Amino acid sequence: MSIANNYQKTRKVIPGNVTIILAGKGRTNKEIEEVIDAGAEDLGENYVQEAERMYEVLGEKAGKVKWHMIGHLQKNKINKALKIFDVIQTIDSQEIAEALNERAEKIGKTVPVYIEVNIGDEEAKSGVKADYRVIESLARGISQLQSLRLEGLMTMEPQVENPEDSRPYFQKTKDIFDRIKDLNLPNVDMKYLSMGISGSYKIAIEEGSNMVRLGTVIFGER
Ligand SMILES: *Cc1c(COP(=O)(O)O)cnc(C)c1O
């Protein structure tokens, strides 16, 4: 199966209200071009430098997709990130939110952002601690920042052997999402729950995800 076929087949089985982010890390520009030509609308990148290179080689095609930052954002990469990304999915501290807000304000942009939740509280993963109080407090903080608009939560669940074992993590994330949404904070519009990858997206969607991030199932093994 070609990448274009994989994408179109997957797009058909995933409900229309669910956004598919193509996870582009480690892929060639040919692979990314193929999936854009097949109709992909959203591209996720983990690293600012890799995204910059891809953005350049794609030329006009870069403008056909929305660019999502799905990797950890470092403070010293904010300016470059703002040149490329339409959405930053990985806000995990008030400090990075404030730094991003300051830069966005300088260039007159309002940036859609999501809070990244480390739902398994794993040492090796970035994201906010999976503690509702901590997440609420960050959401309230971001709500005060005029050049950011909080629009969702993102999570990368722990690796499990049986996909079914990821279900409780998705339920927990959905619960936090609903509670933040119900706060009706000013300048916050909780629309997107970004969870589910190649091995887990079906379960994530069953548990309320409306944005999945797919690499392997579309492009093959890296
Ligand atoms: C790599 C990656 C994905 C996609 O993972 P696959 O298993 O290849 O589908 C999704 N989200 C993030 C943050 C990633 O780094």
PDBQT file of the ligand as one rigid body, heavy atoms in Angstrom, charges set to zero:
ROOT
HETATM    1  C1  LIG A 301       5.666   9.943  16.798  1.00  0.00    +0.000 C 
HETATM    2  C2  LIG A 301       4.538  10.615  17.435  1.00  0.00    +0.000 A 
HETATM    3  C3  LIG A 301       3.224  10.281  17.103  1.00  0.00    +0.000 A 
HETATM    4  C4  LIG A 301       2.856   9.203  16.103  1.00  0.00    +0.000 C 
HETATM    5  O1  LIG A 301       3.201   7.933  16.561  1.00  0.00    +0.000 OA
HETATM    6  P1  LIG A 301       2.906   6.644  15.644  1.00  0.00    +0.000 P 
HETATM    7  O2  LIG A 301       2.969   5.500  16.589  1.00  0.00    +0.000 OA
HETATM    8  O3  LIG A 301       3.996   6.594  14.613  1.00  0.00    +0.000 OA
HETATM    9  O4  LIG A 301       1.579   6.825  15.041  1.00  0.00    +0.000 OA
HETATM   10  C5  LIG A 301       2.191  10.991  17.732  1.00  0.00    +0.000 A 
HETATM   11  N1  LIG A 301       2.441  11.958  18.649  1.00  0.00    +0.000 NA
HETATM   12  C6  LIG A 301       3.692  12.292  18.991  1.00  0.00    +0.000 A 
HETATM   13  C7  LIG A 301       3.893  13.361  20.002  1.00  0.00    +0.000 C 
HETATM   14  C8  LIG A 301       4.772  11.634  18.397  1.00  0.00    +0.000 A 
HETATM   15  O5  LIG A 301       6.016  11.975  18.765  1.00  0.00    +0.000 OA
ENDROOT
TORSDOF 0
